[in-house]
Amino acid sequence: MPWPHRLEQARGDLLVCSAAMETNAQILDGKAVATALEQDLAARVAKLKDRQAGRTPVLATILVGDDPASATYVRMKGNACRRVGMDSLRIDLPNATDTATLLAKIDELNADPAVQGILLQHPVPKGIDERACFDRIAVEKDVDGVTALGFGRMSLGERAYGSATPAGIMRLLKHYQVPVSGQHAVVVGRSPILGKPMAMMLLNAHATVTICHSRTQNLSDHVRSGDIVVAAVGRPRFVKGDWIKPGAVVVDAGYHPEKVGDVDLEEAVKRAGAYTPVPGGVGPMTIAMLIAQTVEAAERAADRARA
């Protein structure tokens, strides 16, 4: 669906505030795009099974501890696997797990030819060296794009699996034909699995990128200069509506228990040209890209086996 497109033509099943419905801002419907992507992935998985005598691609998910939100995310990813015909191997480890034990489990999955992708659910409990565990994942199975090697390759424009949330955002922008090349993109947040890879992906797409963070001065002025604003700061309604440049594209990568994101969308949509809703925007795309990259990893593994 080309950019721009009026709100009245967006899917009616999204929950949108009444103020937004009075604007011409376009909804970047991640739920709809993810659903269409899953249909394509289901066809690719079926072809893989035919090529491999019924062998099913497997995504291994590791959950350490008993955080309810993390458990929900892992369950959602398992459900997405099943929707496209893949298998999900769920590994639950206790909160007391140490780094050595987790590294040994990752080594086991790296060596298992039946597993094409490995996801270590973030965050892990305190006391575990998360970076060491992320980097232990074999790069060819790093379908969540969390390894330092994968990040480096992606940043240099080489073949690598991108961090799932930024990759999903880029896929969403491409679907709606949102111009990126030559635009000024402002990324609010610098986490290693969201803000930083987001900035690199936008840079690789020829945007001029500003990264803002907790030490940035005059933050609102930086945000007001953005043609594309990606909010990934982890604080509810942190980015205010009057910070948004008229006509800007607002991508809200946050989600909080009160079902709001990192942007005060009720006000922001009055100025924005397009925006991702919360829920129904970035979240479905994150899961869809994780599954898409697992399918790609399975296809590559099958090609190597035949070579």
PAZAPA-4460 file (N, C-alpha, C; in steps of 0.05 Angstrom, whole numbers, plus 32768, in hexadecimal, padded with zeros to 4 digits):
% residues 307
    n_x    n_y    n_z   ca_x   ca_y   ca_z    c_x    c_y    c_z   seq   type   mol
   8011   7FE8   8000   8000   8000   8000   8012   8019   8000     1      M     A
   8011   802A   7FEC   8024   803F   7FE9   8020   8055   7FFE     2      P     A
   8035   8064   8002   8036   807A   8015   8030   8093   8005     3      W     A
   8021   80A8   8010   8011   80A5   8028   7FF6   809A   8022     4      P     A
   7FE8   8090   8036   7FCD   8085   8032   7FBC   808E   804A     5      H     A
   7FA3   8095   8045   7F92   80A1   805A   7F8B   808C   806F     6      R     A
   7F88   8096   8087   7F81   8085   809E   7F68   8075   8099     7      L     A
   7F54   8081   808B   7F3A   8073   8087   7F3D   8059   8079     8      E     A
   7F53   8055   806A   7F57   803C   805B   7F67   8027   806A     9      Q     A
   7F70   802F   8082   7F80   801B   8092   7F6E   8006   809E    10      A     A
   7F79   7FF0   80A7   7F69   7FDA   80B2   7F59   7FE3   80CA    11      R     A
   7F40   7FDA   80CA   7F2D   7FE3   80DF   7F31   7FD5   80F9    12      G     A
   7F41   7FC0   80FB   7F43   7FB1   8113   7F58   7FBB   8127    13      D     A
   7F66   7FD2   811F   7F79   7FDD   8131   7F6C   7FEF   8145    14      L     A
   7F76   7FF0   815E   7F6C   8002   8172   7F7A   801C   816F    15      L     A
   7F6B   8031   8168   7F77   804B   8163   7F68   8060   8173    16      V     A
   7F75   8073   817F   7F68   8087   818E   7F57   8099   817C    17      C     A
   7F42   80A4   8187   7F30   80B4   8176   7F3D   80CC   816A    18      S     A
   7F50   80D7   8179   7F5F   80EF   816E   7F6D   80E8   8154    19      A     A
   7F79   80CF   8154   7F88   80C7   813C   7F75   80C5   8124    20      A     A
   7F5D   80BC   8129   7F4A   80B8   8113   7F41   80D2   8106    21      M     A
   7F47   80E8   8113   7F41   8102   8107   7F57   810D   80F6    22      E     A
   7F6D   80FE   80F3   7F84   8107   80E4   7F86   80F8   80CA    23      T     A
   7F99   8101   80B9   7F9F   80F3   80A1   7FB7   80E1   80A4    24      N     A
   7FC0   80DD   80BD   7FD8   80CC   80C1   7FD2   80B0   80B9    25      A     A
   7FE6   80A4   80AB   7FE3   8088   80A2   7FEC   8075   80B7    26      Q     A
   7FDD   8060   80BB   7FE5   804B   80CE   7FF8   8038   80BF    27      I     A
   800F   8033   80CA   8021   801F   80C0   801B   8005   80CE    28      L     A
   800A   7FF5   80C2   7FFC   7FDF   80CE   800F   7FC6   80CF    29      D     A
   801E   7FC3   80E5   8030   7FAD   80E7   8022   7F92   80E9    30      G     A
   800A   7F92   80F5   7FFB   7F79   80F7   7FF4   7F6E   80DC    31      K     A
   7FEB   7F80   80CA   7FE3   7F77   80AF   7FFB   7F6D   809F    32      A     A
   8011   7F7D   80A1   8029   7F75   8091   8034   7F5B   809C    33      V     A
   8035   7F57   80B6   803F   7F3F   80C2   802E   7F27   80B9    34      A     A
   8014   7F2A   80B8   8002   7F14   80B0   8008   7F0C   8094    35      T     A
   800B   7F20   8082   8012   7F19   8066   802D   7F0C   8064    36      A     A
   8040   7F15   8074   805B   7F09   8073   8059   7EEC   807C    37      L     A
   804A   7EE6   8091   8047   7ECB   809B   803C   7EB8   8086    38      E     A
   802A   7EC2   8075   801E   7EB2   8060   8034   7EAA   804C    39      Q     A
   8046   7EBC   8046   805C   7EB6   8034   806F   7EA3   8041    40      D     A
   8074   7EA6   805B   8087   7E95   8069   807C   7E78   806B    41      L     A
   8062   7E76   806E   8056   7E5B   806F   805B   7E4C   8055    42      A     A
   8059   7E5A   803F   805E   7E4D   8025   807B   7E45   8023    43      A     A
   808E   7E56   802D   80AA   7E4F   802B   80B1   7E37   803E    44      R     A
   80A4   7E36   8055   80A8   7E20   8067   809E   7E06   805B    45      V     A
   8088   7E07   804D   807D   7DEF   8040   8091   7DE5   802B    46      A     A
   809D   7DF7   801B   80B0   7DEF   8007   80C9   7DE3   8014    47      K     A
   80D1   7DEE   802B   80E8   7DE3   803A   80E3   7DC6   8043    48      L     A
   80CB   7DC2   804C   80C4   7DA7   8055   80C4   7D93   803E    49      K     A
   80BB   7D9C   8027   80BC   7D8B   800F   80D8   7D84   8007    50      D     A
   80EA   7D98   8009   8106   7D94   8002   8114   7D81   8015    51      R     A
   810B   7D81   802E   8119   7D72   8043   8109   7D5B   804E    52      Q     A
   80F8   7D50   803E   80E9   7D38   8046   80DA   7D3C   8060    53      A     A
   80CD   7D53   8062   80BC   7D59   8079   80CA   7D65   8091    54      G     A
   80E4   7D69   808F   80F2   7D74   80A6   80EA   7D91   80AA    55      R     A
   80E2   7D98   80C2   80D7   7DB2   80C9   80EC   7DC5   80D4    56      T     A
   80ED   7DDE   80CB   80FF   7DF2   80D7   80F9   7DF6   80F4    57      P     A
   810D   7DFB   8104   810A   7DFE   8121   8117   7E18   812B    58      V     A
   8108   7E27   813A   8112   7E3E   8149   8114   7E36   8166    59      L     A
   812C   7E37   8172   812F   7E32   818F   812D   7E4C   819E    60      A     A
   811C   7E4C   81B2   811A   7E64   81C3   8123   7E5D   81DF    61      T     A
   8134   7E6E   81EB   813E   7E6A   8206   8133   7E80   8218    62      I     A
   8125   7E77   822C   811A   7E8A   8240   8127   7E83   825B    63      L     A
   8135   7E97   8266   8142   7E94   8280   8132   7EA3   8295    64      V     A
   8128   7E96   82AA   8119   7EA3   82BF   80FC   7EA2   82BA    65      G     A
   80ED   7EB1   82CA   80D0   7EAF   82CA   80C2   7ECA   82C6    66      D     A
   80CF   7EDC   82B6   80C3   7EF6   82B1   80AA   7EF2   82A0    67      D     A
   8093   7EFB   82A9   807A   7EF6   829A   8079   7F02   827E    68      P     A
   8084   7F1A   827B   8084   7F27   8261   8095   7F17   824D    69      A     A
   80AD   7F0E   8256   80BE   7EFE   8245   80B1   7EE4   823D    70      S     A
   80A3   7ED7   8251   8095   7EBE   824B   8080   7EC2   8236    71      A     A
   8072   7ED9   8237   805D   7EE0   8223   8069   7EE3   8208    72      T     A
   8080   7EF1   8206   808D   7EF5   81EC   8096   7EDB   81E0    73      Y     A
   80A1   7EC9   81F1   80AA   7EAF   81E7   8093   7E9F   81DD    74      V     A
   807D   7EA0   81EB   8065   7E91   81E3   805A   7E9C   81C8    75      R     A
   805A   7EB6   81C5   8051   7EC3   81AB   8063   7EBA   8194    76      M     A
   807D   7EB8   8199   808F   7EAF   8184   808A   7E92   817D    77      K     A
   8085   7E82   8191   807E   7E66   818C   8065   7E63   817B    78      G     A
   8051   7E73   8182   8038   7E73   8172   803C   7E7B   8155    79      N     A
   804E   7E8F   8151   8054   7E98   8136   8062   7E82   8126    80      A     A
   8073   7E73   8133   8080   7E5C   8126   806B   7E48   811C    81      C     A
   8059   7E42   812D   8044   7E2E   8126   8033   7E38   810F    82      R     A
   802D   7E52   810F   801C   7E5D   80FA   8028   7E59   80DE    83      R     A
   8043   7E59   80DC   8050   7E56   80C2   8059   7E3A   80BD    84      V     A
   8054   7E27   80D0   805B   7E0C   80CC   8076   7E04   80D6    85      G     A
   8083   7E15   80E6   809D   7E0F   80F2   8099   7E03   810E    86      M     A
   80AE   7DF8   8119   80AF   7DEE   8134   80BD   7E02   8146    87      D     A
   80B4   7E04   815F   80C2   7E14   8173   80CB   7E03   8189    88      S     A
   80E5   7E04   818E   80F1   7DF4   81A4   80F5   7E08   81BC    89      L     A
   80E4   7E05   81D0   80E6   7E18   81E7   80F7   7E0C   81FD    90      R     A
   810A   7E1C   8206   811C   7E13   821C   8119   7E27   8233    91      I     A
   810F   7E1D   8249   810B   7E2E   8261   8120   7E27   8275    92      D     A
   812F   7E3B   827E   8144   7E38   8292   813D   7E48   82AB    93      L     A
   8144   7E3E   82C2   813D   7E4C   82DB   814B   7E66   82DF    94      P     A
   8140   7E77   82F0   814C   7E91   82F5   8168   7E90   82FF    95      N     A
   816F   7E7A   830D   818A   7E77   8319   819F   7E6E   8304    96      A     A
   8197   7E6B   82EB   81AA   7E62   82D7   81C2   7E76   82D5    97      T     A
   81DA   7E6B   82D3   81F2   7E7C   82D1   81FB   7E7D   82B4    98      D     A
   820E   7E8F   82AF   8217   7E93   8294   8222   7E7A   8287    99      T     A
   8232   7E6A   8296   823E   7E52   828B   8229   7E3F   8282   100      A     A
   8214   7E3B   8291   81FE   7E29   828A   81F0   7E32   8271   101      T     A
   81EB   7E4C   826F   81DD   7E56   8258   81EF   7E54   823F   102      L     A
   8208   7E59   8242   821A   7E56   822B   821B   7E39   8221   103      L     A
   821B   7E27   8234   821B   7E0A   822C   8202   7E03   821D   104      A     A
   81EB   7E0E   8225   81D2   7E08   8217   81D3   7E14   81FB   105      K     A
   81DE   7E2C   81F8   81E0   7E38   81DD   81F3   7E28   81CC   106      I     A
   8209   7E1E   81D7   821B   7E0D   81C8   820D   7DF4   81BE   107      D     A
   81FC   7DE9   81CF   81ED   7DD1   81C7   81DA   7DD6   81AF   108      E     A
   81CD   7DED   81B0   81BB   7DF5   819A   81CB   7DFC   8181   109      L     A
   81E2   7E09   8184   81F3   7E0F   816D   81FA   7DF5   815E   110      N     A
   81FF   7DE0   816D   8208   7DC7   8161   81F1   7DB5   8157   111      A     A
   81D9   7DBD   815C   81C2   7DAC   8155   81B9   7DB3   8138   112      D     A
   81BD   7DA2   8125   81B5   7DA8   8109   8197   7DAB   8105   113      P     A
   8187   7DA2   8118   816A   7DA5   8115   8161   7DC1   811C   114      A     A
   8172   7DD1   8129   816B   7DEC   8131   8176   7E00   811D   115      V     A
   8165   7E10   8111   816F   7E24   80FE   8171   7E40   8109   116      Q     A
   8163   7E45   811F   8164   7E60   812B   8164   7E5E   8149   117      G     A
   8172   7E71   8156   8173   7E71   8174   816C   7E8D   817D   118      I     A
   8159   7E8E   8190   8150   7EA7   819D   8155   7EA5   81BB   119      L     A
   8165   7EB7   81C5   8168   7EBA   81E2   8157   7ED2   81EB   120      L     A
   8142   7ECD   81FA   8130   7EE2   8201   813D   7EF6   8213   121      Q     A
   813B   7F10   820B   8146   7F26   821A   8130   7F32   822C   122      H     A
   8136   7F3B   8245   8150   7F39   8252   8153   7F1F   8261   123      P     A
   816C   7F18   8267   8172   7F01   8278   8175   7F0B   8294   124      V     A
   8173   7EF9   82A8   8176   7F01   82C4   8191   7F0E   82CA   125      P     A
   8192   7F1E   82DE   81AB   7F2A   82E7   81BE   7F14   82EF   126      K     A
   81D8   7F19   82EA   81EC   7F05   82F0   81F5   7EF5   82D8   127      G     A
   81E5   7EF6   82C2   81EC   7EE9   82A9   81F9   7EFD   8297   128      I     A
   820F   7EF6   828A   821C   7F07   8277   820C   7F05   825C   129      D     A
   81F9   7F17   8259   81E7   7F15   8241   81F7   7F18   8227   130      E     A
   8209   7F2B   8226   8218   7F2F   820D   8228   7F16   8206   131      R     A
   8235   7F0A   821A   8244   7EF1   8214   8232   7EDB   8209   132      A     A
   821A   7EDA   8214   8207   7EC5   820B   81FC   7ECB   81F0   133      C     A
   81F6   7EE4   81EA   81ED   7EEC   81CF   8203   7EE5   81BB   134      F     A
   821C   7EEC   81C1   8231   7EE8   81AE   8239   7ECA   81AB   135      D     A
   8230   7EB9   81BC   8235   7E9D   81BA   8224   7E90   81A4   136      R     A
   820E   7E9D   819D   81FC   7E92   8189   820A   7E92   816E   137      I     A
   820A   7E7C   8160   8217   7E7A   8146   820A   7E8F   8133   138      A     A
   821A   7E9D   8124   820F   7EB3   8114   81FB   7EA9   80FF   139      V     A
   81FF   7E91   80F5   81EC   7E86   80E2   81D1   7E7F   80EF   140      E     A
   81D0   7E7E   810A   81B7   7E78   8118   81AD   7E91   8128   141      K     A
   81BA   7EA7   8124   81B4   7EC0   8132   819C   7ECE   8125   142      D     A
   8185   7EC2   8125   816E   7ECC   8116   8161   7EE4   8124   143      V     A
   8169   7EEA   813D   815F   7F02   814B   8172   7F19   8148   144      D     A
   8189   7F14   813B   819C   7F2A   8135   81A8   7F37   814E   145      G     A
   81B1   7F26   8161   81BB   7F31   817A   81D9   7F2F   817E   146      V     A
   81E7   7F21   816C   8204   7F1D   8170   8213   7F36   8167   147      T     A
   822A   7F3B   8173   823B   7F51   816B   8244   7F4E   814E   148      A     A
   824A   7F35   8146   8253   7F2F   812B   823D   7F35   8117   149      L     A
   8225   7F2C   811E   820F   7F32   810C   820A   7F50   8109   150      G     A
   820B   7F5E   8120   8208   7F7B   811F   821D   7F89   810D   151      F     A
   8236   7F80   8110   824B   7F8B   8100   8247   7F86   80E3   152      G     A
   8240   7F6E   80DC   823B   7F68   80C0   8224   7F78   80B5   153      R     A
   820E   7F7A   80C4   81F7   7F8A   80BB   81FF   7FA7   80B7   154      M     A
   820E   7FB2   80CA   8216   7FCE   80C9   8227   7FD4   80B0   155      S     A
   8237   7FC1   80A8   8248   7FC4   8091   8239   7FBD   8077   156      L     A
   8220   7FB7   8079   8211   7FB0   8061   8215   7F95   8056   157      G     A
   8221   7F83   8067   8226   7F68   805E   820E   7F56   8067   158      E     A
   820E   7F3E   805C   81F7   7F2C   8061   81F7   7F24   807F   159      R     A
   81E1   7F29   808C   81DE   7F22   80A8   81C0   7F24   80B0   160      A     A
   81B9   7F16   80C5   819D   7F19   80CF   819C   7F32   80E1   161      Y     A
   818A   7F44   80DB   8188   7F5C   80EA   8178   7F58   8104   162      G     A
   817D   7F69   8117   816E   7F68   8130   8150   7F6A   8129   163      S     A
   8140   7F58   8134   8125   7F53   812A   8113   7F6C   812A   164      A     A
   8114   7F7C   8140   8102   7F93   8141   810A   7FA8   812C   165      T     A
   8123   7FB1   812A   812A   7FC4   8115   8125   7FB8   80F9   166      P     A
   812B   7F9F   80F5   8126   7F93   80DB   8108   7F93   80D4   167      A     A
   80F7   7F8F   80E8   80DB   7F90   80E4   80D1   7FAC   80DD   168      G     A
   80DD   7FC0   80EA   80D7   7FDC   80E4   80DE   7FE3   80C7   169      I     A
   80F6   7FDA   80BF   80FE   7FE0   80A3   80EC   7FD2   808F   170      M     A
   80E3   7FBA   8095   80D1   7FAC   8084   80B6   7FBA   8082   171      R     A
   80AD   7FC5   8098   8094   7FD4   8099   8096   7FEE   8089   172      L     A
   80AB   7FFC   808C   80AF   8015   807C   80B0   800F   805E   173      L     A
   80BE   7FF9   8057   80BF   7FF2   803B   80A4   7FEA   8030   174      K     A
   8094   7FDC   8040   807A   7FD3   8036   8068   7FEC   8030   175      H     A
   8069   8000   8041   8059   8017   803C   8067   802C   802B   176      Y     A
   807D   8025   8020   808C   8037   800D   8092   8052   801A   177      Q     A
   8099   8051   8034   80A1   8069   8042   80BD   8071   8039   178      V     A
   80C1   8089   802F   80DC   8091   8027   80F0   8091   803E   179      P     A
   8107   8085   803A   811C   8084   804F   8135   8092   8044   180      V     A
   813D   808C   802C   8155   8098   8020   8153   80B7   8020   181      S     A
   8167   80C4   802B   8168   80E1   802C   8158   80EE   8042   182      G     A
   8149   80DE   8051   8139   80E8   8067   814A   80EA   8081   183      Q     A
   8141   80FC   8093   814F   80FE   80AD   8140   80EC   80C1   184      H     A
   814D   80D7   80CA   8141   80C5   80DD   814D   80CA   80F9   185      A     A
   813B   80CC   810D   8143   80D0   8129   813C   80B7   8138   186      V     A
   8150   80AA   8144   814B   8092   8154   814F   809A   8171   187      V     A
   813A   8096   8181   813C   809C   819D   8140   8082   81AD   188      V     A
   8159   807E   81B5   8160   8065   81C2   8179   8059   81B5   189      G     A
   818A   804C   81C5   81A3   8042   81BA   81A9   8026   81C4   190      R     A
   8195   8016   81C9   8199   7FFB   81D3   81A7   7FEA   81BD   191      S     A
   81B6   7FD6   81C5   81C5   7FC6   81B1   81B4   7FB4   819F   192      P     A
   819B   7FAF   81A7   818A   7F9E   8197   8172   7FAD   818B   193      I     A
   8172   7FC8   818E   815C   7FD8   8182   8167   7FF2   8177   194      L     A
   816E   8005   8189   8176   801F   817F   818D   801F   816D   195      G     A
   81A3   8012   8175   81BB   8012   8164   81B8   8004   8149   196      K     A
   81AD   7FEB   8149   81A9   7FDF   812E   8194   7FEE   811E   197      P     A
   8180   7FFB   812A   816D   800B   811B   817B   8021   810D   198      M     A
   818D   802F   811B   819B   8045   810F   81AC   803C   80F7   199      A     A
   81B9   8024   80FA   81CA   801A   80E5   81B9   8012   80CC   200      M     A
   81A2   8006   80D1   8191   7FFE   80BB   8187   8017   80AB   201      M     A
   8180   802B   80BA   8177   8044   80AD   818E   8051   809E   202      L     A
   81A5   8050   80A9   81BD   805B   809C   81C3   804C   8082   203      L     A
   81C1   8032   8084   81C5   8021   806C   81B0   8026   8056   204      N     A
   8199   8030   805F   8184   8037   804B   8186   8054   8043   205      A     A
   819D   8061   8049   81A4   807C   803F   8195   8092   804D   206      H     A
   818B   808D   8066   8180   80A3   8076   8198   80B1   8084   207      A     A
   8193   80CA   808B   81A5   80D8   809D   819B   80D3   80B9   208      T     A
   81AB   80C8   80CB   81A2   80BE   80E4   81AD   80CD   80FC   209      V     A
   819B   80D4   810E   81A2   80DF   8128   819A   80CB   813E   210      T     A
   81AC   80C4   814F   81A6   80B2   8166   81A5   80C3   817F   211      I     A
   818E   80C2   818D   818A   80D0   81A6   8189   80BC   81BD   212      C     A
   8191   80C5   81D5   8192   80B3   81EC   818F   80C3   8206   213      H     A
   8195   80B7   821C   8190   80C3   8236   81A1   80DC   823B   214      S     A
   81B7   80DE   822D   81C9   80F5   8231   81C5   810B   821C   215      R     A
   81B3   8107   820A   81AE   811A   81F5   81A1   8133   8200   216      T     A
   81AD   814A   81F9   81A1   8164   8201   818E   816E   81EC   217      Q     A
   817A   817D   81F5   8166   8188   81E3   8159   8172   81D2   218      N     A
   8151   815D   81DF   8147   8146   81D1   812F   814D   81BF   219      L     A
   811D   815D   81C9   8105   8163   81BA   810C   8171   819F   220      S     A
   8121   8181   81A0   8129   818F   8187   8134   817B   8172   221      D     A
   8143   8167   817C   814C   8152   8169   8135   8143   815D   222      H     A
   8122   813B   816E   810B   812C   8164   80FB   813C   8150   223      V     A
   80F8   8156   8155   80E8   8167   8143   80F5   8169   8127   224      R     A
   810E   8162   8125   811B   8164   810A   8118   814B   80FA   225      S     A
   810C   8136   8106   810B   811C   80F9   80F5   8119   80E5   226      G     A
   80FC   8110   80CD   80E8   8108   80B9   80DD   80EC   80C1   227      D     A
   80EE   80DC   80CD   80E6   80C2   80D8   80F0   80C2   80F5   228      I     A
   80DE   80BB   8108   80E5   80BA   8124   80E0   809E   812E   229      V     A
   80F4   8091   8138   80F1   8076   8144   80F6   8078   8162   230      V     A
   80E1   8073   8171   80E2   8074   818E   80E7   8059   819A   231      A     A
   80FF   8056   81A6   8107   803C   81B1   8115   8041   81CC   232      A     A
   8108   804F   81DD   8114   8058   81F6   810B   8048   820E   233      V     A
   80F4   803A   820C   80EB   8029   8222   80DD   8038   8238   234      G     A
   80D2   8050   8232   80C3   805F   8246   80A8   8067   823A   235      R     A
   8092   8062   8248   8078   8067   823D   8072   8084   8237   236      P     A
   8069   8089   821E   8061   80A4   8215   8077   80B8   8219   237      R     A
   8090   80B0   8216   80A7   80C1   821B   80A9   80D7   8205   238      F     A
   80A5   80CF   81EC   80A7   80E2   81D6   808C   80F1   81D3   239      V     A
   808C   810B   81D7   8073   811A   81D8   8069   8121   81BC   240      K     A
   804F   8125   81BA   8043   812B   81A0   804E   8144   8193   241      G     A
   8053   8159   81A3   805C   8172   8196   807A   8171   818F   242      D     A
   8087   815A   8194   80A3   8157   818A   80A3   814E   816D   243      W     A
   808D   8146   8163   808C   8139   8148   808A   814F   8132   244      I     A
   809B   814D   811F   809A   815F   8108   8081   8159   80F7   245      K     A
   8073   816D   80EE   805B   8168   80DE   8061   8157   80C6   246      P     A
   8052   8141   80C3   8056   812F   80AD   806A   8119   80B1   247      G     A
   8077   8119   80C9   808C   8105   80CE   8080   80E9   80D1   248      A     A
   8091   80D5   80CD   808A   80B9   80D1   8092   80B1   80ED   249      V     A
   807F   80A8   80FD   8085   80A2   8119   8084   8083   811D   250      V     A
   809A   8078   8125   809C   805B   812A   80A0   8057   8147   251      V     A
   808C   804B   8154   808C   8047   8171   8094   802A   8177   252      D     A
   80AC   8026   8180   80B7   800B   8185   80B3   8002   81A2   253      A     A
   80A4   8012   81B1   80A0   800C   81CE   8086   7FFE   81D2   254      G     A
   8085   7FEF   81E9   806B   7FE4   81F2   806C   7FE1   8210   255      Y     A
   8057   7FEA   821D   8056   7FEA   823A   803C   7FDE   8244   256      H     A
   803B   7FD5   825D   8024   7FC7   8267   8009   7FD5   8263   257      P     A
   800A   7FF0   8263   7FF1   7FFF   825F   7FE9   8001   8241   258      E     A
   7FF6   7FF0   8230   7FF1   7FEF   8214   7FF6   8009   8206   259      K     A
   800C   8016   820D   8015   802E   8200   8033   802A   81F8   260      V     A
   803D   803B   81E6   8059   8038   81DE   806A   804E   81EA   261      G     A
   8080   8054   81DC   8092   8069   81E5   808B   8085   81DC   262      D     A
   8076   8086   81CB   806C   80A0   81C0   8051   80A6   81CB   263      V     A
   804B   80BF   81D0   8030   80C8   81D7   8021   80C9   81BD   264      D     A
   8018   80B2   81B3   800C   80B0   8199   7FF2   80C1   8196   265      L     A
   7FE3   80C3   81AB   7FCA   80D2   81A9   7FCF   80EE   819F   266      E     A
   7FE5   80FA   81A8   7FEC   8115   819F   7FFD   8114   8185   267      E     A
   800F   8100   8184   8022   80FF   816D   8013   80FC   8152   268      A     A
   7FFE   80EC   8152   7FF0   80E7   8139   7FE3   8100   812D   269      V     A
   7FDF   8114   813E   7FD4   812D   8134   7FE7   813C   8122   270      K     A
   8001   8135   8124   8016   8142   8114   8023   812F   8100   271      R     A
   8023   8115   8106   8032   8102   80F6   8025   80FE   80DA   272      A     A
   8036   80F5   80C7   802C   80ED   80AD   8025   80CF   80AD   273      G     A
   8033   80C0   80BE   802E   80A3   80C1   8038   809A   80DC   274      A     A
   802E   8085   80E6   8037   807B   8100   8031   805D   8103   275      Y     A
   8040   8051   8115   803A   8035   811C   8029   8035   8135   276      T     A
   8012   8027   8135   8001   8026   814D   800D   8015   8162   277      P     A
   8003   8018   817B   800B   8007   8191   7FF2   7FFF   819F   278      V     A
   7FEB   7FE5   819F   7FF9   7FCF   8192   7FF3   7FCD   8174   279      P     A
   7FFF   7FBA   8166   7FF9   7FB5   814A   800C   7FC1   8136   280      G     A
   8022   7FCD   8140   8035   7FD9   812D   804F   7FCA   812C   281      G     A
   8062   7FD2   813D   807D   7FC6   813C   807D   7FA9   8147   282      V     A
   806D   7FA4   815C   806E   7F8A   8169   806A   7F72   8156   283      G     A
   8054   7F72   8147   8051   7F5B   8134   8067   7F59   8120   284      P     A
   8073   7F6F   8118   8089   7F6E   8104   80A2   7F62   8110   285      M     A
   80A6   7F66   812A   80BE   7F5B   8137   80BC   7F3C   8136   286      T     A
   80A6   7F31   813D   80A2   7F14   813D   80A4   7F09   8121   287      I     A
   8096   7F17   810E   8096   7F0E   80F2   80B2   7F0D   80E7   288      A     A
   80C3   7F21   80ED   80DE   7F21   80E3   80F0   7F0C   80F0   289      M     A
   80EB   7F06   8109   80F9   7EF0   8116   80F3   7ED6   8108   290      L     A
   80DA   7ED1   8101   80D2   7EB9   80F3   80DD   7EB9   80D7   291      I     A
   80DC   7ED0   80CA   80E6   7ED2   80AE   8103   7ECB   80AD   292      A     A
   8113   7ED5   80C0   812F   7ED0   80C0   8136   7EB3   80C8   293      Q     A
   8124   7EA7   80D8   8128   7E8A   80DD   8123   7E7A   80C4   294      T     A
   810E   7E81   80B5   8109   7E72   809C   8120   7E76   8089   295      V     A
   812B   7E8E   8088   8142   7E93   8076   815A   7E82   807F   296      E     A
   815E   7E81   8099   8174   7E70   80A4   8170   7E53   809D   297      A     A
   8157   7E49   809E   8151   7E2E   8097   8156   7E29   8079   298      A     A
   814F   7E3C   8069   8154   7E39   804C   8172   7E38   8046   299      E     A
   8181   7E49   8053   819E   7E49   804F   81AA   7E2E   8058   300      R     A
   81A0   7E24   806F   81AB   7E0A   8079   81A4   7DF4   8066   301      A     A
   818D   7DF5   805A   8185   7DE0   8046   8197   7DE2   802D   302      A     A
   819D   7DFB   8025   81AF   7DFE   800E   81CB   7DF4   8014   303      D     A
   81D5   7DF9   802C   81EF   7DEF   8033   81F0   7DD0   8034   304      R     A
   81DA   7DC5   803D   81D9   7DA7   803F   81D9   7D9B   8023   305      A     A
   81CE   7DA8   8010   81CD   7D9E   7FF4   81E6   7DA3   7FE4   306      R     A
   81F6   7DB6   7FEE   820E   7DBD   7FDF   8223   7DA7   7FDF   307      A     A
***
